[in-house]
């Protein structure tokens, strides 16, 4: 008896301040994926993916004297790519 399961999750964060006046992180949506296939009742194969579309985290700075978010520029970018895990799960 084999069975497959799939799930897709999303993490969303709105624009958020980053401690200093005028500095903030841009809104972000990242997607996670999980697939598993049961070989029999005691073993299954699985694949898990985090940030599967490789969305970077961006920090913006607003020039002094302007309203936050006006004429802002990217000052930092964190891009670590998609993370994948493949494996076999056993129950004993």
Order of alpha helices (4+ residues) and beta strands (2+ residues): beta-beta-beta-beta-beta-beta-beta-beta
